[in-house]
Amino acid sequence: MNARAARTELEQARIETIPGDVPAAFVYGADATFRSPESLFVVIPATEEELIAAVRILVTHRIPMTPRGSGTGTTGGALPEGSALIFTGRLTGCRIDAGDLIAEVEPGVLTGDLKREAEKQGLLYPPDPASHEYATIGGNIATNAGGPASLKYGTTRDHLRKVRLIDGTGTVRELGAAVHKFSTGYFLPGMVCGSEGTLGIVTRAWLKLAPYPRFSSFIEVVAPTYDDLAAIRALAPAAMEYLDVRAGELVTGSRQSYLLIRLEAFTEAELAEQERRFSGRLTADGRFFRIGRDKKEIWAVRELLSPLSYQLGERKTAQDIVLPFSRIPEFLQWADLLRKRLPAGMELFVFGHLGDGNLHVNLMCGDDLAVEAKLIQREIIVQTRQLGGIISGEHGIGRERREALGLFIDEPTRELMRGIKKLFDPYDLMNPGKVI
Ligand SMILES: Cc1cc2nc3c(=O)[nH]c(=O)nc-3n(C[C@H](O)[C@H](O)[C@H](O)COP(=O)(O)OP(=O)(O)OC[C@H]3O[C@@H](n4cnc5c(N)ncnc54)[C@H](O)[C@@H]3O)c2cc1C
């Protein structure tokens, strides 16, 4: 590896770089884990061609590299840790093909911008991570990002139809096809999605769009019972989010759990019919609920939760587990008992995309309880496994969850994954030390 020669070559190719030891490089290197390990240097391509040329130069010099979008990842996947950091944020090309219901995007496009571009043409790009105003599509693809809409539409993986990837040999591969169905050999975009930059760097993507449902309505159910969860899910809401009692207390001051429901429709009549169905059921069951068309008013508790959580402690460690839907009550009861035996100064709250079994389990504390927090996280992971769940539904493994991966994926399967990585990345240059 000859970092100096690689950087000189990048400069000769007029591709912007910045040295790894200047303050700007630390800004690029940081992510939502609040850490910023040093990079060799930062590469800032301005076009897809520059991105491809830069990766090829790095491959020639056997320089390990870490792609980075906005650095909102919560598992340390974009931390450079001594590699060259490739910032894709300047690649923001976005074209909507309304006829084919396909968006062709570069990796630096913000998810929110893609959603707005689609909306201008009466279309919907459904994945809606809470970070959509600042996370990139490249990062979304790499982590298989999701959000409340995943219940109805699926995650990023369900929308990725084709991807252009530069792999660890410098080869540009076109995987999948810009069409809505595919049964033509292995569907490799599905594998690239969620691979967190370990197979290569996404330089362009083709994503499926949907017609935009113009009408929506929101319901807040206070203190739902466990039986309610299954009954409401059976009515097929578009989204179904949950806040446990501690999360509810944090945002409302009253110790209650909340279920938040979104309904969607293409016509007023269709929405009114759905509202009647849900209200009827909740009224018959004697539940206390509010229903309305103003998302801000009805779903305010959900929006406020993340920023308010830091009132409970400056250090957050979180899991985004996925459980079989039927085991959720058991997990929530277990979490209530866990809360009772937490050390003083530590708080636990659970919220998330309950409809698809994806719960965010958050521990808040100060730095003085870091060791205890790690042990309790371990308990949460073991409990998840015992209930037949998995460790991540949308945030990925990155660096932080590598150790726990072995509890959920057996060694022969991990060996298979390592073999797949080797095919894409024989010199182990693509985001080494992450995922597997
Ligand atoms: C407040 C907050 C709320 C969040 N809410 C959600 C949520 O609701 N749902 C959800 O799914 N996530 C959520 N996240 C996590 C995060 O926003 C997502 O993981 C997002 O997809 C990361 O995008 P990014 O551009 O910030 O990527 P980064 O953090 O920069 O990178 C994430 C991973 O993607 C890889 N990567 C980036 N670009 C490329 C590329 N072009 N090719 C290959 N690999 C690449 C990186 O190497 C890294 O492994 C949240 C984060 C925060 C801070």
The ligand as an SDF file (V2000), in Angstrom:
LIG
                    3D

 53 58  0  0  0  0  0  0  0  0999 V2000
  -31.6730   10.6640   14.1340 C   0  0  0  0  0  0  0  0  0  0  0  0
  -31.4970    9.4410   13.2770 C   0  0  0  0  0  0  0  0  0  0  0  0
  -32.6240    8.7630   12.8590 C   0  0  0  0  0  0  0  0  0  0  0  0
  -32.4880    7.6120   12.0790 C   0  0  0  0  0  0  0  0  0  0  0  0
  -33.6160    6.9560   11.6860 N   0  0  0  0  0  0  0  0  0  0  0  0
  -33.5140    5.8710   10.9070 C   0  0  0  0  0  0  0  0  0  0  0  0
  -34.6880    5.1750   10.4790 C   0  0  0  0  0  0  0  0  0  0  0  0
  -35.7960    5.5310   10.8090 O   0  0  0  0  0  0  0  0  0  0  0  0
  -34.5160    4.1030    9.6840 N   0  0  0  0  0  0  0  0  0  0  0  0
  -33.2750    3.6700    9.2850 C   0  0  0  0  0  0  0  0  0  0  0  0
  -33.1980    2.7060    8.5340 O   0  0  0  0  0  0  0  0  0  0  0  0
  -32.1600    4.2920    9.6890 N   0  0  0  0  0  0  0  0  0  0  0  0
  -32.2350    5.3750   10.4830 C   0  0  0  0  0  0  0  0  0  0  0  0
  -31.1020    6.0170   10.9100 N   0  0  0  0  0  0  0  0  0  0  0  0
  -29.7840    5.4870   10.5280 C   0  0  0  0  0  0  0  0  0  0  0  0
  -29.1910    6.1140    9.2450 C   0  0  0  0  0  0  0  0  0  0  0  0
  -29.7730    7.3670    8.9580 O   0  0  0  0  0  0  0  0  0  0  0  0
  -29.3530    5.1730    8.0670 C   0  0  0  0  0  0  0  0  0  0  0  0
  -28.5690    4.0270    8.3110 O   0  0  0  0  0  0  0  0  0  0  0  0
  -28.9590    5.7740    6.7180 C   0  0  0  0  0  0  0  0  0  0  0  0
  -29.3010    4.8420    5.7180 O   0  0  0  0  0  0  0  0  0  0  0  0
  -27.4870    6.1200    6.5920 C   0  0  0  0  0  0  0  0  0  0  0  0
  -27.3120    6.9770    5.4720 O   0  0  0  0  0  0  0  0  0  0  0  0
  -26.0140    7.8920    5.3780 P   0  0  0  0  0  0  0  0  0  0  0  0
  -26.0240    8.6040    4.0790 O   0  0  0  0  0  0  0  0  0  0  0  0
  -25.8930    8.7580    6.5680 O   0  0  0  0  0  0  0  0  0  0  0  0
  -24.8760    6.7980    5.3700 O   0  0  0  0  0  0  0  0  0  0  0  0
  -23.4880    6.6860    6.2090 P   0  0  0  0  0  0  0  0  0  0  0  0
  -23.7880    6.8130    7.6570 O   0  0  0  0  0  0  0  0  0  0  0  0
  -22.5650    7.7090    5.6260 O   0  0  0  0  0  0  0  0  0  0  0  0
  -23.0510    5.2670    5.8280 O   0  0  0  0  0  0  0  0  0  0  0  0
  -23.7860    4.1460    6.2700 C   0  0  0  0  0  0  0  0  0  0  0  0
  -23.1960    2.8820    5.6210 C   0  0  0  0  0  0  0  0  0  0  0  0
  -23.3880    2.9570    4.2210 O   0  0  0  0  0  0  0  0  0  0  0  0
  -22.1450    2.7860    3.5270 C   0  0  0  0  0  0  0  0  0  0  0  0
  -22.2610    3.5930    2.3070 N   0  0  0  0  0  0  0  0  0  0  0  0
  -22.5510    4.9150    2.2130 C   0  0  0  0  0  0  0  0  0  0  0  0
  -22.5910    5.2750    0.9210 N   0  0  0  0  0  0  0  0  0  0  0  0
  -22.3240    4.1740    0.1890 C   0  0  0  0  0  0  0  0  0  0  0  0
  -22.2190    3.9010   -1.2120 C   0  0  0  0  0  0  0  0  0  0  0  0
  -22.3890    4.8450   -2.1410 N   0  0  0  0  0  0  0  0  0  0  0  0
  -21.9320    2.6420   -1.6100 N   0  0  0  0  0  0  0  0  0  0  0  0
  -21.7560    1.6590   -0.7040 C   0  0  0  0  0  0  0  0  0  0  0  0
  -21.8320    1.8560    0.6360 N   0  0  0  0  0  0  0  0  0  0  0  0
  -22.1170    3.0970    1.0600 C   0  0  0  0  0  0  0  0  0  0  0  0
  -21.1040    3.2520    4.5400 C   0  0  0  0  0  0  0  0  0  0  0  0
  -19.8350    2.7120    4.2770 O   0  0  0  0  0  0  0  0  0  0  0  0
  -21.6990    2.7270    5.8290 C   0  0  0  0  0  0  0  0  0  0  0  0
  -21.3880    1.3720    5.9710 O   0  0  0  0  0  0  0  0  0  0  0  0
  -31.1950    7.1470   11.7000 C   0  0  0  0  0  0  0  0  0  0  0  0
  -30.0640    7.8560   12.1160 C   0  0  0  0  0  0  0  0  0  0  0  0
  -30.2030    8.9780   12.8960 C   0  0  0  0  0  0  0  0  0  0  0  0
  -28.9710    9.7170   13.3140 C   0  0  0  0  0  0  0  0  0  0  0  0
  1  2  1  0
  2  3  1  0
  2 52  2  0
  3  4  2  0
  4  5  1  0
  4 50  1  0
  5  6  2  0
  6  7  1  0
  6 13  1  0
  7  8  2  0
  7  9  1  0
  9 10  1  0
 10 11  2  0
 10 12  1  0
 12 13  2  0
 13 14  1  0
 14 15  1  0
 14 50  1  0
 15 16  1  0
 16 17  1  0
 16 18  1  0
 18 19  1  0
 18 20  1  0
 20 21  1  0
 20 22  1  0
 22 23  1  0
 23 24  1  0
 24 25  2  0
 24 26  1  0
 24 27  1  0
 27 28  1  0
 28 29  2  0
 28 30  1  0
 28 31  1  0
 31 32  1  0
 32 33  1  0
 33 34  1  0
 33 48  1  0
 34 35  1  0
 35 36  1  0
 35 46  1  0
 36 37  1  0
 36 45  1  0
 37 38  2  0
 38 39  1  0
 39 40  1  0
 39 45  2  0
 40 41  1  0
 40 42  2  0
 42 43  1  0
 43 44  2  0
 44 45  1  0
 46 47  1  0
 46 48  1  0
 48 49  1  0
 50 51  2  0
 51 52  1  0
 52 53  1  0
M  END
$$$$
